[in-house]
Amino acid sequence: MVLNMLMDLALEEMHSRKAYLADTYTPFFVCSYAAHAFNLINQRNKIYWEGKRLPSMRLHLMFVAPPGYMKSYYMNNMGDSECGIFGGSKIQIGYKQSMSEAGLIGTIRVFEDVPYETDGVAKTYKNGVLMVDEFSAITNAFKVSYNNQMDSQLLALLDHGRINKDLAGGSIEYQSNLTLWGGVQPARYDFTSGMGRRMCFMLFLPTSVDNDILMEIMNMTRNIKINPAEIAAIWNRIDRWYDGLSVIKSIEFDSSVLKLYKKLRLNSFESPLFDRLLLGYHLSMYPPDEHILISATDKMLLDLVEREKRWRDDIVRGIPFIQIKRIIHMCGVQQNGTYSMSKRQLADEATMLGWNTQQVNELVMEMAKCEMLRLKGTVVILEAEQ
């Protein structure tokens, strides 16, 4: 591969920073950035259409992980203005610790009977990327227990980007091409909702094994300083990559893409999201050309697509169940096609997730009833997946 391509550049830099699971998570940020860059060009040059409609080709990311486990780490490494891989490039990147709907979209305030508009960050970064560490508005909208009255403006922003909000003091109207990179804590989410269909998910459910590796990496990276000249050179190469996209005149998807989607049994409403993942991958891996044909045959691409599908399935099934299985698989004793560990060991492992012994026992009993695992006295037994 040519190191000048965006994917190679980002992976090389993340490896130099000794980032944990760099090959797992970095490609999703790269694909999102590449899709965002193309969307800006497509909105101007009108290259790619879907059903006579000029679509938004943005790929929004949502990193699902417990507090303190890599959400901020990856966003800082990608978008920080001083050390982020994309932080000093032409495309503006902003960061917020948390975000309400009003802060995102904007609102109308009244002072001495005179209404005035307060811009939301979706307008401030209308052609950029916004990183939000704990996006409570997204979290609340996703939760199954929520009343499903999700704010239409938030959905509009994530979909087509046309904002039209009527308030007592007046109206807010603008077009935003903002791409969202957000972080949320593990919960059960409803992918049949409008919000779930618009997000590409990344999932990290740590065990004590992961925790030990992370501490070792933190120890190894003490006093490693950034080289301002090197990071400036990276930003310059990214800008040159972005400028090169202007040669594109057409985008086509070949028959292997539909074949892959059917093999993975994607829901039809998920296919546009995966289209954008494939587009971002192609643009970040191969030199731009006037006519681009996207196929789904590259092994790294297939791994990314299958990983995203698996994460989405895990989130729908219920993250606590998936985490219990992962703890047993990673930390249990393997023997004769099974993994096993005691309830006490399982409870001890789960404390890093904020669970108490009662919660763990209740989850184990529920999983046993559903035949997701077996119990033999105080030992929990998980069959190895074929």
C-alpha positions in Angstrom: 0.0 0.0 0.0 1.1 3.6 -0.6 1.7 5.3 2.8 0.3 8.6 1.4 -3.2 7.2 1.4 -5.4 8.4 4.3 -5.9 5.0 6.0 -2.3 4.1 5.9 -1.3 7.5 7.3 -3.7 7.3 10.2 -2.9 3.7 11.1 0.8 4.3 11.0 0.5 7.3 13.3 -1.8 5.4 15.8 0.7 2.6 15.9 3.5 5.0 16.7 1.4 6.2 19.6 1.0 2.6 20.7 -2.8 3.0 20.7 -4.7 0.0 22.0 -6.8 -1.8 19.4 -5.7 0.8 16.8 -6.6 -1.6 13.9 -10.0 -2.1 15.3 -11.2 1.4 15.9 -9.0 3.8 13.8 -10.5 2.7 10.4 -14.0 3.8 11.4 -12.8 7.3 12.2 -10.9 7.4 8.9 -13.9 6.1 6.9 -16.1 8.8 8.6 -13.6 11.6 7.8 -13.3 10.4 4.2 -17.1 10.2 3.8 -17.4 13.7 5.3 -14.9 15.1 2.9 -16.6 13.6 -0.1 -20.0 14.9 1.1 -18.7 18.4 1.1 -17.6 18.0 -2.5 -20.8 16.2 -3.5 -23.0 18.9 -2.1 -21.1 21.4 -4.4 -20.5 19.3 -7.5 -23.6 17.0 -7.3 -21.7 13.9 -8.3 -23.6 11.0 -6.6 -27.4 10.7 -6.4 -29.9 8.3 -4.8 -33.3 8.1 -6.4 -33.0 11.6 -8.0 -32.2 12.9 -4.6 -28.8 14.4 -3.6 -28.0 12.5 -0.5 -25.9 13.3 2.6 -23.0 10.9 2.5 -21.9 11.6 6.1 -21.0 8.7 8.4 -21.8 9.6 12.0 -20.0 7.6 14.7 -21.1 6.6 18.2 -18.5 5.0 20.4 -20.2 2.8 23.1 -18.0 2.1 26.1 -18.0 2.3 29.9 -16.8 5.6 31.6 -13.0 6.0 31.3 -12.5 3.4 28.5 -11.1 4.9 25.3 -14.0 7.1 24.0 -12.2 10.4 24.8 -8.8 8.8 24.0 -9.7 8.0 20.5 -11.5 11.3 19.8 -8.6 13.3 21.1 -6.1 11.3 19.0 -8.3 11.9 15.9 -9.5 15.5 16.4 -7.5 17.4 19.0 -6.4 20.7 17.6 -2.8 20.2 18.7 -2.1 16.5 18.5 -5.1 15.0 16.6 -4.4 13.2 13.3 -7.1 15.3 11.6 -7.2 18.2 14.1 -5.2 20.8 12.2 -6.4 19.9 8.6 -8.7 22.0 6.5 -11.9 20.5 7.8 -12.8 22.1 11.1 -13.1 19.8 14.1 -14.7 20.9 17.4 -15.0 19.3 20.8 -17.7 19.4 23.5 -17.9 17.5 26.8 -21.7 17.2 26.6 -24.4 18.5 24.4 -28.1 19.3 24.7 -30.5 19.6 21.7 -30.6 23.4 22.0 -26.9 23.7 22.2 -26.5 21.5 19.1 -29.3 23.0 16.9 -29.5 26.6 18.3 -32.4 28.5 19.9 -34.1 31.9 20.0 -33.7 34.0 23.1 -35.5 37.2 24.0 -33.9 40.1 25.7 -36.0 43.2 26.5 -38.7 41.9 24.2 -36.2 41.6 21.3 -35.6 38.1 20.0 -32.2 37.1 18.9 -30.7 33.8 17.6 -28.1 31.9 19.5 -26.2 29.7 17.1 -25.9 26.0 17.8 -22.7 24.2 17.2 -24.3 22.5 14.2 -24.2 25.9 12.5 -20.8 26.9 13.9 -19.4 23.6 12.5 -21.7 23.3 9.6 -19.0 22.0 7.3 -16.9 20.3 10.0 -16.8 17.4 12.5 -18.1 17.7 16.1 -16.8 15.4 18.8 -19.1 15.1 21.8 -17.8 13.0 24.7 -21.1 12.2 26.5 -24.0 12.9 24.2 -26.9 12.8 26.5 -29.4 13.8 23.9 -28.4 10.9 21.8 -28.4 8.5 24.7 -31.9 9.5 25.9 -33.2 9.3 22.4 -31.8 5.8 21.9 -33.0 4.1 25.1 -35.8 1.7 24.6 -37.5 3.0 27.7 -37.6 6.5 26.2 -41.0 7.7 25.1 -39.9 7.7 21.4 -40.8 11.4 21.0 -37.3 12.1 19.6 -36.6 15.6 18.6 -37.2 15.9 14.8 -34.5 18.6 14.5 -31.8 16.2 15.8 -32.9 13.5 13.4 -32.9 16.1 10.5 -29.4 17.2 11.4 -28.1 13.6 11.3 -30.0 12.8 8.1 -30.2 15.5 5.5 -28.9 18.4 7.6 -31.7 20.9 6.8 -32.7 22.6 10.0 -36.0 24.4 10.3 -37.0 25.1 13.9 -40.0 27.3 14.9 -39.9 28.8 18.3 -41.9 31.4 20.2 -39.4 34.1 19.4 -38.9 33.2 15.7 -37.6 30.6 13.3 -34.1 29.1 12.8 -33.3 27.9 9.3 -29.9 26.7 7.9 -28.2 23.8 6.1 -25.6 21.8 8.1 -23.1 19.2 6.8 -21.8 18.5 10.3 -20.6 15.0 11.0 -21.0 13.8 14.6 -18.4 11.7 16.5 -20.0 10.9 19.9 -19.5 8.8 22.9 -22.1 7.1 25.1 -22.2 4.6 27.9 -23.4 1.0 27.3 -27.2 0.6 27.2 -29.8 -1.2 25.1 -30.7 0.8 22.0 -33.5 0.5 19.5 -32.2 0.4 15.9 -35.7 0.6 14.5 -35.8 4.2 15.6 -34.6 7.0 13.3 -31.6 7.7 15.5 -30.2 4.1 15.4 -30.4 4.0 11.6 -28.2 7.1 11.3 -25.3 6.0 13.5 -22.3 3.8 12.8 -21.5 2.1 16.2 -18.2 1.1 17.8 -18.4 -1.1 20.9 -15.7 -1.6 23.6 -16.6 -3.8 26.6 -13.4 -4.1 28.6 -12.3 -7.0 30.9 -9.5 -7.1 33.4 -7.3 -8.4 30.5 -8.0 -5.2 28.6 -7.4 -3.1 31.7 -4.0 -4.6 32.3 -2.9 -4.0 28.7 -4.1 -0.4 28.9 -2.1 0.2 32.0 1.0 -1.3 30.4 0.5 1.0 27.4 0.1 4.0 29.6 3.3 3.1 31.3 5.2 2.8 28.0 3.9 6.1 26.6 5.0 8.3 29.5 7.1 11.3 28.3 6.5 10.6 24.6 6.3 14.1 23.2 4.6 15.3 20.0 6.8 16.6 17.2 5.1 19.7 15.9 6.8 19.4 12.5 5.7 15.8 12.1 2.0 16.5 13.0 2.0 19.5 10.7 3.3 17.3 7.9 0.5 14.9 8.5 -2.1 17.7 8.3 -0.5 18.9 5.1 -0.8 15.4 3.5 -4.4 15.1 4.6 -5.2 18.4 3.0 -3.5 17.3 -0.2 -5.6 14.1 -0.1 -8.8 16.1 0.4 -7.9 18.4 -2.6 -7.4 15.3 -4.7 -11.0 14.3 -4.3 -12.1 17.1 -6.6 -11.2 15.0 -9.7 -14.1 12.6 -8.9 -17.0 12.7 -11.5 -18.9 9.5 -10.7 -19.4 6.9 -8.0 -20.7 3.3 -8.7 -21.3 0.3 -6.5 -20.7 -3.1 -8.2 -22.8 -6.3 -7.7 -20.6 -7.6 -4.9 -21.9 -4.9 -2.5 -25.5 -6.1 -2.8 -24.4 -9.7 -2.5 -22.5 -8.9 0.7 -25.5 -7.1 2.2 -27.8 -10.0 1.5 -25.2 -12.4 3.0 -25.1 -10.4 6.2 -28.9 -10.1 6.3 -28.8 -6.4 6.7 -32.0 -4.6 7.2 -32.9 -2.4 4.2 -32.8 0.7 6.3 -29.2 -0.1 7.3 -27.8 -0.3 3.7 -27.3 3.5 3.2 -25.1 3.6 6.3 -23.0 0.7 5.1 -22.8 2.4 1.7 -21.1 5.3 3.4 -18.8 3.0 5.3 -17.7 1.4 2.0 -17.4 4.8 0.3 -15.2 6.1 3.1 -13.0 3.0 3.0 -12.5 3.2 -0.7 -11.6 6.9 -0.7 -9.2 6.4 2.2 -7.5 3.3 0.7 -7.2 4.1 -3.1 -6.0 7.0 -5.1 -8.9 9.2 -6.4 -10.0 8.8 -10.0 -12.7 10.4 -12.2 -14.8 7.3 -12.1 -14.8 5.3 -9.0 -16.2 1.7 -8.8 -16.7 0.5 -5.2 -16.6 -3.3 -4.6 -16.9 -5.4 -1.5 -14.1 -7.9 -2.0 -11.2 -6.4 0.0 -10.5 -8.5 3.2 -9.9 -5.5 5.4 -13.2 -3.9 4.2 -15.1 -7.2 4.8 -13.6 -7.3 8.3 -14.8 -3.7 9.0 -18.3 -4.4 7.6 -18.7 -7.7 9.5 -17.4 -6.0 12.7 -19.9 -3.2 12.4 -22.7 -5.7 11.8 -21.7 -7.8 14.8 -21.5 -4.7 17.1 -25.0 -3.6 16.0 -26.3 -7.1 16.7 -24.7 -7.2 20.1 -26.1 -3.8 21.1 -29.6 -4.9 20.0 -29.3 -8.2 21.9 -28.3 -6.4 25.1 -24.9 -5.2 26.1 -24.9 -6.7 29.6 -25.5 -10.2 28.2 -22.7 -9.7 25.7 -20.3 -8.4 28.4 -21.0 -11.4 30.7 -20.2 -13.8 27.8 -17.0 -11.8 26.9 -15.8 -11.9 30.5 -16.2 -15.7 30.7 -14.6 -16.1 27.3 -11.6 -13.8 28.0 -11.0 -14.6 31.7 -12.5 -18.1 32.2 -10.9 -21.6 31.9 -11.1 -23.2 28.5 -11.7 -26.9 28.4 -13.4 -29.3 26.0 -15.1 -26.7 24.0 -16.4 -24.7 27.0 -15.3 -21.7 29.0 -16.0 -21.6 32.8 -15.5 -19.5 35.9 -17.0 -19.2 39.3 -19.8 -16.7 40.1 -17.5 -15.0 42.5 -14.8 -14.6 39.9 -17.4 -13.3 37.4 -18.7 -10.8 40.0 -15.1 -9.6 40.7 -14.5 -9.0 37.0 -17.7 -7.1 36.6 -16.9 -4.6 39.3 -14.9 -2.6 36.8 -18.2 -2.0 34.9 -19.9 -0.7 38.0 -22.0 -3.8 38.6 -22.6 -5.3 42.0 -22.8 -9.0 42.9 -26.6 -9.0 42.9 -26.8 -7.5 39.4 -24.3 -10.1 38.1 -26.3 -13.0 39.7 -29.5 -11.7 38.2 -28.0 -11.5 34.7 -26.5 -15.0 35.0 -29.9 -16.4 36.1 -31.7 -14.7 33.2 -29.1 -15.9 30.7 -29.3 -19.5 32.1 -33.1 -19.4 31.6 -32.6 -18.3 28.0 -30.0 -21.1 27.6 -27.3 -18.6 26.8 -25.1 -20.4 29.4 -25.2 -23.2 31.9 -24.9 -23.3 35.7 -23.2 -26.2 37.6 -23.3 -25.3 41.3 -21.4 -22.1 41.6 -19.7 -22.4 38.3 -20.9 -20.6 35.1 -20.3 -22.5 31.9 -20.3 -21.0 28.4 -20.3 -23.1 25.3 -17.6 -22.1 22.7 -19.3 -20.5 19.7 -18.8 -22.4 16.4 
